[in-house]
């Protein structure tokens, strides 16, 4: 049986997953669309070495940041990892905030079979470079549902959505269809954090990111891959780049990160609200996380004892 832990950024998912892994002899799988990439650790809050030492981790840092790991490739890797974990009689614990990953693995969503189109992608990127924001507006015209869930700076997914539309004539949101009920044995939990607590955690995380060397991480990625690397246009990396360029001072960059992270958390809540089988759990403190870990462990043990 799979345990799935979803929720917005900075809600405590990582610590909950670690406690469950320790209690149930589990292994943790990444369900975050940026933590799957190598070398983007601080800005994505990827579990560090100390956290990874507490339990086996899978799918983190698996992809080259210069490439785009497709949803189909992620799903195949995740299914293989889940199968291998279960073969070892361990408990797979899926944790992250990327709703589409959960939908694909838990609800058997169909993935559009459209191969990457390098020429088209280059053309779309050129249009965006000439007129920033134009691709998001174009997506809103042909696929408003996808445009609503994607930030205007998330060019990787905007380009993918336009690519699918141009190749099929249909919005990617209409092609990503699946069952309305869970399609595999699963305990599916969603963390709900009071707004004031979540905002405080986001601010603390931003401060910690800079203390841990976020600016240095971005500088190294720019030196290695160039400032135009698409992943460097995403949350935390874009704002830090503007700080490094001298466009913003540190206070302004931090404030913009806070604003954009709040907006991202809101979109995450909106996405997971559609999952009727998600067991929503309020958490506001470390004690709440510990209590929830014990609750989920008991429920898992009760479920497997009846199998």
C-alpha positions in Angstrom: 0.0 0.0 0.0 1.2 3.4 -1.0 1.2 6.5 1.4 0.9 9.8 -0.4 1.5 13.1 1.3 0.5 16.3 -0.5 0.2 19.9 0.3 1.6 23.4 -0.3 5.2 24.4 0.0 6.6 24.8 3.6 3.7 22.9 5.1 5.8 20.2 6.8 5.5 17.4 4.3 9.2 16.5 4.4 9.3 16.0 8.2 6.0 14.1 8.2 7.4 11.8 5.5 10.6 11.2 7.5 8.8 10.3 10.7 6.5 7.9 8.8 9.5 6.3 7.1 11.1 5.8 10.5 8.0 4.3 12.0 7.0 2.1 9.1 10.4 1.2 7.6 9.4 3.2 4.6 11.2 4.8 1.6 10.5 8.3 0.3 9.7 9.2 -3.3 9.8 12.7 -4.8 6.6 14.2 -6.2 8.0 17.7 -6.8 8.6 18.8 -10.3 11.8 20.7 -9.5 13.4 18.5 -6.8 13.7 15.9 -9.5 16.5 18.0 -11.1 20.1 17.8 -10.1 22.0 20.8 -8.6 18.8 22.7 -7.7 18.9 21.9 -4.0 18.6 25.1 -1.8 16.1 26.9 -4.0 13.8 23.9 -4.1 14.2 22.9 -0.5 15.4 19.4 -1.5 16.0 17.2 1.5 19.6 17.6 2.6 22.1 15.0 3.5 21.0 14.8 7.1 17.4 14.2 6.1 18.3 11.7 3.4 20.3 9.8 6.0 17.1 9.1 8.0 15.5 7.1 5.2 16.1 6.0 1.6 15.1 8.7 -1.0 14.2 8.1 -4.6 13.6 10.3 -7.7 15.3 13.3 -6.2 18.1 14.8 -8.3 17.5 12.3 -11.1 17.4 14.6 -14.1 19.9 16.8 -15.9 18.8 20.5 -15.4 19.4 21.2 -19.1 16.7 18.7 -20.1 13.0 18.5 -19.6 11.8 15.4 -17.8 8.4 14.7 -19.3 5.4 13.6 -17.2 5.5 10.2 -18.9 9.2 9.8 -18.0 8.5 10.8 -14.4 5.6 8.4 -14.1 7.7 5.5 -15.5 10.5 6.1 -13.1 8.1 6.5 -10.2 6.2 3.3 -11.0 9.5 1.4 -11.2 10.6 2.8 -7.9 7.3 2.0 -6.2 7.5 -1.6 -7.5 11.1 -2.0 -6.3 10.3 -0.7 -2.8 7.3 -3.0 -2.4 9.4 -5.9 -3.6 11.7 -5.2 -0.6 8.6 -5.3 1.7 9.1 -1.6 2.4 6.5 1.2 2.5 6.6 3.6 -0.4 5.9 7.2 0.7 5.2 9.7 -2.1 5.7 13.3 -1.0 5.6 16.6 -2.7 3.5 19.5 -4.0 3.1 18.8 -7.7 -0.5 17.9 -8.2 -0.1 16.5 -11.7 2.3 13.9 -10.4 -0.2 12.7 -7.8 -3.0 12.6 -10.4 -0.9 10.6 -12.8 0.2 8.0 -10.2 -2.9 7.8 -8.1 -5.8 8.4 -10.5 -4.4 6.7 -13.6 -4.4 9.9 -15.6 -3.7 9.6 -19.3 -0.6 11.3 -20.5 -0.6 13.0 -23.9 1.7 11.0 -26.2 3.4 13.9 -27.9 7.1 13.7 -28.3 9.3 16.8 -27.6 9.5 19.1 -30.6 12.9 20.9 -30.4 12.3 23.2 -33.3 8.8 24.3 -32.1 10.2 24.8 -28.6 12.9 27.0 -29.9 10.4 29.0 -31.8 8.2 29.4 -28.8 11.1 30.4 -26.6 12.2 33.0 -29.2 8.7 34.5 -29.1 8.8 34.7 -25.3 12.2 36.3 -25.4 10.9 39.0 -27.8 7.8 39.6 -25.8 7.9 38.4 -22.2 4.6 37.0 -21.0 3.3 36.4 -24.5 3.3 32.6 -24.2 1.2 32.6 -21.0 -1.3 34.9 -22.7 -1.3 32.6 -25.8 -1.9 29.6 -23.5 -4.8 31.4 -21.8 -6.5 31.8 -25.2 -6.3 28.1 -26.1 -6.2 26.4 -22.7 -7.4 28.6 -19.9 -7.4 25.8 -17.3 -3.7 25.2 -17.8 -3.0 28.9 -17.9 -4.8 29.3 -14.5 -2.6 26.7 -12.8 0.7 27.7 -14.3 2.7 30.7 -13.3 3.6 33.1 -16.1 7.3 32.4 -15.4 6.9 28.6 -15.6 8.0 28.5 -19.2 8.9 24.8 -19.3 5.3 23.8 -18.7 3.8 26.6 -20.7 5.9 25.6 -23.7 4.9 22.0 -23.1 1.2 22.8 -23.0 1.5 24.9 -26.2 3.5 22.1 -27.8 0.8 19.5 -27.1 -1.9 21.9 -28.3 -0.2 22.6 -31.6 0.5 18.9 -32.2 -3.0 17.6 -31.3 -5.3 20.6 -31.6 -6.6 19.9 -28.1 -5.7 21.6 -24.8 -3.4 19.5 -22.6 -5.9 19.9 -19.7 -8.6 18.1 -21.7 -6.2 15.3 -22.6 -5.1 14.7 -19.0 -8.1 12.7 -18.1 -8.3 10.0 -15.4 -10.6 8.2 -13.0 -12.4 10.2 -10.3 -11.4 7.7 -7.6 -8.1 6.4 -6.5 -6.9 3.6 -8.7 -4.4 1.9 -6.3 -4.4 1.0 -2.6 -3.4 4.2 -1.0 -3.6 6.5 2.0 -3.8 10.0 0.5 -3.3 12.9 2.9 -3.2 16.6 2.4 -1.7 19.0 4.9 -3.7 22.2 5.7 -1.8 24.9 7.4 -3.4 28.1 8.9 -2.5 31.0 6.6 -0.6 33.0 9.3 1.5 29.9 10.2 2.2 29.1 6.5 3.3 32.6 5.8 5.6 32.7 8.7 7.2 29.4 7.6 7.6 30.7 4.1 9.4 33.8 5.4 11.6 31.7 7.6 12.4 29.3 4.7 13.4 32.2 2.5 15.8 33.6 5.2 17.3 30.1 5.6 17.7 29.6 1.9 19.9 32.7 1.7 21.8 31.7 4.8 22.4 28.3 3.3 23.9 29.8 0.2 21.1 30.3 -2.3 22.8 33.2 -4.0 26.0 31.0 -4.4 23.9 28.1 -5.8 22.3 30.4 -8.5 25.7 31.9 -9.3 27.2 28.5 -9.8 24.3 27.3 -12.0 24.6 30.5 -14.1 28.3 29.9 -14.6 27.8 26.3 -15.5 24.7 26.5 -17.7 24.1 30.2 -18.5 21.6 32.6 -17.0 19.0 31.6 -19.6 18.6 28.1 -18.2 14.8 27.6 -18.0 14.9 26.3 -14.4 16.6 29.6 -13.4 13.4 31.4 -14.4 11.4 29.6 -11.8 10.4 30.4 -8.2 13.3 31.5 -5.9 15.9 31.3 -8.8 14.4 34.1 -10.8 14.2 36.5 -7.9 17.8 35.6 -6.7 19.0 36.2 -10.3 17.6 39.7 -10.2 19.5 40.2 -6.9 22.7 39.0 -8.4 22.2 41.2 -11.4 21.8 44.2 -9.1 18.2 44.8 -10.3 16.9 44.2 -6.7 18.5 44.4 -3.4 18.3 41.4 -1.0 15.3 42.8 0.8 13.3 43.3 -2.4 14.3 39.9 -3.8 13.2 38.2 -0.5 9.9 40.1 -0.5 9.2 39.1 -4.1 10.1 35.5 -3.2 7.6 35.7 -0.4 4.8 37.1 -2.6 5.4 34.5 -5.4 5.6 31.6 -2.9 2.3 32.7 -1.3 0.7 32.7 -4.8 2.2 29.3 -5.6 0.9 27.9 -2.3 -2.6 29.2 -3.2 -2.4 27.4 -6.6 -1.4 24.2 -4.9 -4.4 24.4 -2.5 -6.7 25.0 -5.4 -5.3 22.0 -7.3 -5.6 19.5 -4.5 -9.1 20.8 -3.6 -10.3 18.8 -6.6 -9.2 15.4 -5.1 -12.2 14.2 -3.3 -10.4 11.3 -1.7 -7.7 13.4 -0.2 -7.8 13.2 3.6 -7.2 16.8 4.7 -5.4 17.3 8.0 -4.8 20.6 9.8 -1.3 21.0 11.1 0.1 24.1 12.8 3.1 22.9 14.8 5.8 20.2 15.1 3.6 18.5 17.6 0.8 18.3 15.0 3.2 16.7 12.5 4.3 14.1 15.1 0.7 13.3 16.0 -0.3 13.0 12.4 2.6 10.7 11.7 1.4 8.4 14.4 -2.2 8.6 13.2 -1.2 7.7 9.6 1.1 4.9 10.8 -1.8 3.4 12.8 -4.2 3.6 9.9 -1.6 2.0 7.6 -1.1 -0.9 10.0 -4.9 -1.4 10.3 -5.3 -1.4 6.5 -2.5 -4.0 5.9 -3.7 -6.2 8.7 -7.0 -6.7 6.9 -5.4 -7.5 3.6 
